[in-house]
């Protein structure tokens, strides 16, 4: 089982769409579990909108000693499963502030993920929270999506600082991280110039795949489906991304 975190300390870089697109593509050949580690619960509302109540969510995994991942797995499609989240998770940092070893809650519960899964993909909020730290600690690969803005690069740098802090605290060793250019505008001169800067500054970690901005991704979310089911043309890029990810994670 390989674990991938999708994370950046900036909103609007397409983390959720990346998670869903990558998970759907991987599910064509593998069994995939998506973990909604964002208190905003976007993946939950997009893909599990027809389920009104959940027996347990990731919130319970964090808080309840006797609740594991296996207690809150819901099937979305064939080979594609989801652990939902809820807005109550907004308060987890406060609720767990006095708990020892709180950065390793998910690590200590990894054994509760059924061994049927080949990949676990974790969608994260754009905040350096206890939940993000838990995600980073258990990940084999971290994908940091950036849009064509300087603030997304700042978000990437903050991610790197967070990883260094976790290393300094002996909570992790060196992590495999890569940067995905996402929500890029194909035509603007600013994007072209920004892309040159990114290629020069992040060449060691930059993925070749670029996901260009399109209304089709928002439409897919609004229709509670994946881009693969909504637009074959716009889903092709996730085949390229998946191939790159497989190369990275199985080096």
RODO-2510 file (C-alpha; in nm, 4 decimals, decimal comma):
residues 251
     n   res          X          Y          Z
     1     x     0,0000     0,0000     0,0000
     2     x     0,1323     0,3412    -0,1038
     3     x     0,0107     0,6658     0,0551
     4     x    -0,0010     0,9955    -0,1362
     5     x    -0,0781     1,3347     0,0176
     6     x    -0,2092     1,6223    -0,1942
     7     x    -0,1166     1,9384    -0,0055
     8     x    -0,0292     2,3057    -0,0345
     9     x    -0,0615     2,5864     0,2184
    10     x    -0,2755     2,7863    -0,0228
    11     x    -0,6376     2,7497    -0,1224
    12     x    -0,7564     2,7321    -0,4799
    13     x    -0,4689     2,5330    -0,6282
    14     x    -0,6951     2,2428    -0,7273
    15     x    -0,6017     1,9925    -0,4549
    16     x    -0,9457     1,8333    -0,4420
    17     x    -0,9844     1,8008    -0,8195
    18     x    -0,6326     1,6561    -0,8370
    19     x    -0,7175     1,4024    -0,5675
    20     x    -1,0374     1,2925    -0,7396
    21     x    -0,8860     1,2795    -1,0894
    22     x    -0,5793     1,0868    -0,9773
    23     x    -0,7833     0,8454    -0,7667
    24     x    -1,0252     0,7725    -1,0495
    25     x    -0,7397     0,7121    -1,2934
    26     x    -0,5585     0,4797    -1,0513
    27     x    -0,8825     0,2932    -0,9791
    28     x    -0,8838     0,1645    -1,3385
    29     x    -0,6052    -0,0752    -1,2389
    30     x    -0,5801    -0,0552    -0,8603
    31     x    -0,7982    -0,0435    -0,5527
    32     x    -0,7912     0,3129    -0,4159
    33     x    -0,8966     0,4687    -0,0860
    34     x    -0,9410     0,8478    -0,0743
    35     x    -0,9200     1,0127     0,2674
    36     x    -1,0957     1,3485     0,3035
    37     x    -0,8562     1,5147     0,5489
    38     x    -0,9971     1,8620     0,4881
    39     x    -1,2516     1,9906     0,7450
    40     x    -1,4280     2,1705     0,4597
    41     x    -1,5168     1,8164     0,3453
    42     x    -1,5256     1,9010    -0,0249
    43     x    -1,4616     1,5470    -0,1461
    44     x    -1,7322     1,4196     0,0867
    45     x    -1,9875     1,6686    -0,0450
    46     x    -1,8871     1,6149    -0,4088
    47     x    -1,8749     1,2363    -0,4235
    48     x    -2,0876     1,1174    -0,1291
    49     x    -2,3573     1,3829    -0,1478
    50     x    -2,6374     1,1261    -0,1592
    51     x    -2,5422     0,9918     0,1854
    52     x    -2,7040     1,2193     0,4419
    53     x    -2,5603     1,0655     0,7569
    54     x    -2,2392     0,8773     0,8245
    55     x    -2,1948     0,6323     1,1083
    56     x    -1,8361     0,7534     1,1460
    57     x    -1,6051     0,9970     0,9699
    58     x    -1,2356     1,0862     0,9835
    59     x    -1,3243     1,3149     1,2741
    60     x    -1,4034     1,0043     1,4775
    61     x    -1,0804     0,8345     1,3687
    62     x    -0,8866     1,1248     1,5204
    63     x    -1,0917     1,1512     1,8390
    64     x    -1,2154     0,8035     1,9278
    65     x    -0,9629     0,5463     2,0416
    66     x    -1,1793     0,2534     1,9300
    67     x    -1,2596     0,3933     1,5818
    68     x    -1,0297     0,3048     1,2925
    69     x    -1,0168     0,3739     0,9207
    70     x    -1,2064     0,0508     0,8596
    71     x    -1,5076     0,1896     1,0490
    72     x    -1,5775     0,4695     0,8014
    73     x    -1,5061     0,3442     0,4491
    74     x    -1,7746     0,4098     0,1870
    75     x    -1,7767     0,2815    -0,1695
    76     x    -1,8080     0,5462    -0,4393
    77     x    -1,7435     0,3373    -0,7501
    78     x    -1,5697     0,0139    -0,8382
    79     x    -1,2197     0,0142    -0,6832
    80     x    -1,2798     0,3703    -0,5541
    81     x    -1,3568     0,4138    -0,1831
    82     x    -1,3785     0,7206     0,0413
    83     x    -1,3353     0,8048     0,4075
    84     x    -1,5575     1,1113     0,4602
    85     x    -1,5032     1,4110     0,6845
    86     x    -1,7288     1,6647     0,8549
    87     x    -1,7194     2,0276     0,9643
    88     x    -1,6638     1,9213     1,3263
    89     x    -1,3031     1,8566     1,2243
    90     x    -1,2501     2,2342     1,2251
    91     x    -1,2055     2,2077     1,6034
    92     x    -0,9663     1,9101     1,6094
    93     x    -0,6519     2,1134     1,6749
    94     x    -0,8133     2,2512     1,9888
    95     x    -0,9746     1,9245     2,0974
    96     x    -0,6472     1,7335     2,0641
    97     x    -0,4205     2,0077     2,2044
    98     x    -0,3547     1,8165     2,5279
    99     x    -0,3163     1,4742     2,3686
   100     x     0,0325     1,3256     2,3588
   101     x     0,1758     1,1972     2,0317
   102     x    -0,1093     1,3688     1,8465
   103     x     0,0897     1,4064     1,5232
   104     x     0,0972     1,0258     1,4945
   105     x    -0,2723     0,9477     1,5386
   106     x    -0,3161     0,8331     1,1778
   107     x     0,0187     0,6526     1,1815
   108     x    -0,0892     0,4539     1,4856
   109     x    -0,4139     0,3580     1,3126
   110     x    -0,2704     0,2625     0,9730
   111     x    -0,3145    -0,1041     1,0613
   112     x    -0,6925    -0,0477     1,0517
   113     x    -0,6858     0,0161     0,6752
   114     x    -0,7886    -0,3130     0,5091
   115     x    -0,4993    -0,4650     0,3139
   116     x    -0,7111    -0,4769    -0,0033
   117     x    -0,6030    -0,1225    -0,0957
   118     x    -0,3111    -0,0498    -0,3264
   119     x    -0,3210     0,3285    -0,2854
   120     x    -0,4408     0,5750    -0,0250
   121     x    -0,4749     0,9356    -0,1460
   122     x    -0,5224     1,2082     0,1143
   123     x    -0,6780     1,5447     0,0343
   124     x    -0,5679     1,8184     0,2767
   125     x    -0,6856     2,1623     0,3797
   126     x    -0,4769     2,4708     0,2928
   127     x    -0,3626     2,5146     0,6524
   128     x    -0,0671     2,3886     0,8528
   129     x    -0,2808     2,1962     1,0978
   130     x    -0,2479     1,8881     1,3112
   131     x    -0,4424     1,7023     1,0434
   132     x    -0,1997     1,8026     0,7685
   133     x     0,0964     1,6969     0,9825
   134     x    -0,0640     1,3567     1,0396
   135     x    -0,1071     1,3212     0,6652
   136     x     0,2490     1,4214     0,5795
   137     x     0,3950     1,1830     0,8349
   138     x     0,2311     0,8742     0,6862
   139     x     0,2857     0,9622     0,3179
   140     x     0,5212     0,7938     0,0737
   141     x     0,4764     1,0772    -0,1772
   142     x     0,3606     1,4367    -0,1371
   143     x     0,2168     1,6186    -0,4378
   144     x     0,2040     1,9968    -0,4013
   145     x    -0,0233     2,1581    -0,6636
   146     x     0,0564     2,5181    -0,7536
   147     x    -0,1444     2,7587    -0,9643
   148     x     0,0121     3,0455    -1,1575
   149     x     0,0517     3,2724    -0,8553
   150     x     0,3424     3,3703    -0,6343
   151     x     0,1329     3,2880    -0,3269
   152     x     0,1149     2,9233    -0,4317
   153     x     0,4955     2,9172    -0,4425
   154     x     0,4947     3,0671    -0,0927
   155     x     0,2577     2,7876     0,0050
   156     x     0,5034     2,5329    -0,1308
   157     x     0,7867     2,6934     0,0669
   158     x     0,5752     2,6803     0,3823
   159     x     0,5129     2,3124     0,3125
   160     x     0,8862     2,2541     0,2902
   161     x     0,9382     2,4398     0,6182
   162     x     0,6733     2,2218     0,7804
   163     x     0,8465     1,9073     0,6566
   164     x     1,1785     2,0355     0,7904
   165     x     1,0159     2,1040     1,1267
   166     x     0,8787     1,7482     1,1376
   167     x     1,2253     1,6192     1,0509
   168     x     1,3835     1,8302     1,3242
   169     x     1,1353     1,6800     1,5710
   170     x     1,2312     1,3304     1,4495
   171     x     0,8759     1,2643     1,3368
   172     x     0,9717     1,1911     0,9747
   173     x     1,2727     1,1147     0,7610
   174     x     1,3292     1,2582     0,4128
   175     x     1,0070     1,2707     0,2110
   176     x     0,9513     1,2294    -0,1625
   177     x     0,7834     1,5521    -0,2786
   178     x     0,6875     1,6799    -0,6231
   179     x     0,5156     1,9897    -0,7591
   180     x     0,2209     1,9811    -0,9989
   181     x     0,1369     2,2825    -1,2148
   182     x    -0,2403     2,3047    -1,1910
   183     x    -0,5119     2,5474    -1,3020
   184     x    -0,2661     2,7095    -1,5429
   185     x    -0,3891     2,9442    -1,8132
   186     x    -0,2782     2,8277    -2,1577
   187     x    -0,2704     3,1655    -2,3252
   188     x    -0,1625     3,4480    -2,0950
   189     x     0,1876     3,5922    -2,1165
   190     x     0,2017     3,6099    -1,7370
   191     x     0,1503     3,2334    -1,7111
   192     x     0,4210     3,1692    -1,9693
   193     x     0,6663     3,3917    -1,7803
   194     x     0,5642     3,2390    -1,4469
   195     x     0,6139     2,8915    -1,5900
   196     x     0,9718     2,9777    -1,6890
   197     x     1,0397     3,0914    -1,3318
   198     x     0,8900     2,7701    -1,1929
   199     x     1,0929     2,5529    -1,4288
   200     x     1,4132     2,7247    -1,3188
   201     x     1,3440     2,7280    -0,9449
   202     x     1,1705     2,3910    -0,8995
   203     x     1,3254     2,1794    -1,1744
   204     x     1,4357     1,9062    -0,9317
   205     x     1,0828     1,8417    -0,8043
   206     x     0,8634     1,9625    -1,0917
   207     x     0,6363     1,7144    -1,2661
   208     x     0,6162     1,7371    -1,6449
   209     x     0,2373     1,7208    -1,6425
   210     x     0,0494     2,0514    -1,6512
   211     x    -0,3236     2,0666    -1,5820
   212     x    -0,4667     2,3683    -1,7617
   213     x    -0,7615     2,5603    -1,6246
   214     x    -1,1054     2,4643    -1,7543
   215     x    -1,4664     2,5074    -1,6484
   216     x    -1,5068     2,1331    -1,7078
   217     x    -1,3473     2,0518    -1,3712
   218     x    -1,5947     2,2755    -1,1874
   219     x    -1,8783     2,1232    -1,3859
   220     x    -1,7710     1,7720    -1,2851
   221     x    -1,7690     1,8736    -0,9185
   222     x    -2,1107     2,0376    -0,9486
   223     x    -2,2460     1,7193    -1,1073
   224     x    -2,0949     1,5088    -0,8248
   225     x    -1,8829     1,3053    -1,0596
   226     x    -1,5252     1,2667    -1,1837
   227     x    -1,3665     1,4452    -1,4776
   228     x    -1,3214     1,1043    -1,6436
   229     x    -1,6973     1,0613    -1,6541
   230     x    -1,7690     1,4209    -1,7484
   231     x    -1,5122     1,5005    -2,0195
   232     x    -1,2823     1,2445    -2,1769
   233     x    -1,0794     1,5202    -2,3413
   234     x    -1,0020     1,6912    -2,0096
   235     x    -0,9350     1,3638    -1,8298
   236     x    -0,6454     1,2635    -2,0568
   237     x    -0,4030     1,4739    -1,8532
   238     x    -0,4665     1,2500    -1,5526
   239     x    -0,3321     0,9539    -1,7475
   240     x    -0,0045     1,1447    -1,7840
   241     x    -0,0112     1,2464    -1,4178
   242     x    -0,0780     0,8903    -1,3054
   243     x     0,2117     0,7545    -1,5083
   244     x     0,4449     1,0136    -1,3553
   245     x     0,3193     0,9375    -1,0052
   246     x     0,3702     0,5643    -1,0539
   247     x     0,7265     0,6304    -1,1685
   248     x     0,7909     0,8517    -0,8654
   249     x     0,6394     0,6246    -0,6065
   250     x     0,7982     0,3013    -0,7289
   251     x     1,1546     0,4357    -0,7733
***
